[in-house]
Amino acid sequence: MPINVTMPALSPTMTEGNLAKWHKAEGDSVEAGDVIAEIETDKATMEVEAVDEGILGKIIISEGAQGVAVNTVIAVLLEDGETANDIGDVSAAAPAPAAADAPKEEKQEATAAPAPAASKAAAAPAANKGDRIFASPLAKRIASQKGLDLTTIKGTGPRGRIVKRDVENAQPQAAATAPAPQASSSQALPEDAKVNPFGMPYIEIPNNNIKKVTARRLSESKQEVPHFYLTVEVVLDNLLAARKQLNEQANGEFKLSVNDFVIKASAMALKSYPAANVSWNEDAVHQYLQSDISIAVATPTGLITPIIKSAETKGLREISDEMKELAGRAREGKLKPHEFQGGSFSISNLGMFGVKNFQAIVNPPQSCILAVGAGEQVPKVVGGEVKIKTVMNVTLSTDHRSVDGAIGAEWLQHFKRYIENPVSMLV
């Protein structure tokens, strides 16, 4: 009998997903293990493999459908000897996919709406071209404050003079026509462009599931988690010297980054001071027994945090190789749920963009995130002498319920010791 293919639950928290792409077409042969589709979850785009074999008899949910609930039938497989006539009515079980044409029609209506206003605005001043506008100083001032175009207002004062009551009684659309010429400028606009009430053209960039979930969770974190911030300055000269020596000796086999040292130092600091390796829960604070470091990675579809698990047990080369591999697959949307869900501590590094100092938002249920800035050479007083040192600012954001100021400050001292004396990470 026909086999229903349903929307899978690709993570414990997944309730719906977007059907990004079909890799098989109706009539294609399907073997168990074949990749048949790509599903966009709240964190990544993941491949779906067939668990049965047969012929793809009917695709129920088309590409681009959004908000498809878990366990909804998305396709039907036919076994040997079966035909499309054997497929029952399964379309009712599936939610209607988002119509691709609907947004286009809405956009066309939206772009068409401002056109009359723009032409009206262009026509109105033409009638007054070269004519002097008679208005009282008070009327001019009120018109300027309200953003009204005096050429569109009919005066009721002596000899058609525009007076106070004329601008106060002016219809709202008179104000809206003033900036409209911006939208009808000589610059060509995209077909899907819209114009806001102020005459500013724009295009809409739809938010995918990753951005929606990230926005919701960070908003909840900023509103519900009592953030506390601690900043220290670390000297990088010993680290940079060690990094240079290790990379030279690698003969191209690997290349360590400053971020690799930051990951290792964070993990070692959590090991030596586990009071910061915790998460807040109403019944009890959970203290973790290994350092699972989440690293923020920017991808075309949004922010994601792949995890270096048990980073305190791994060498710098292993961390570097694993980080490059995870970051590459993160940008391709190919991470598996266990590779980005969880983690006990987060790192956000914007130093490569020249950002010197910033404060990151805690990623619940974690209690800490370290914001890493750029290193720069500055004069420092060492032993009574001024010397040039390379320093870097790092800011620890904590959930004050589980990691208060004293705990956060103590952890930063452990981190600073490992960064400034990288050899200590080896023992």
PyMOL commands that set and color helices and strands:
alter all, ss='L'
color gray80, all
select helices_A, chain A and resi 84-86+91-93+101-112+114-127+137-146+150-152+158-160+164-168+172-176+180-182+209-224+237-250+258-272+274-276+311-313+316-331+337-339+351-353+405-420+422-426
alter helices_A, ss='H'
color red, helices_A
select strands_A, chain A and resi 3-6+16-22+29-30+35-40+45-49+54-59+68-69+73-78+194-195+201-202+227-235+278-279+286-287+293-295+297-299+302-304+307-308+345-349+368-382+385-399
alter strands_A, ss='S'
color yellow, strands_A
deselect
rebuild
show_as cartoon
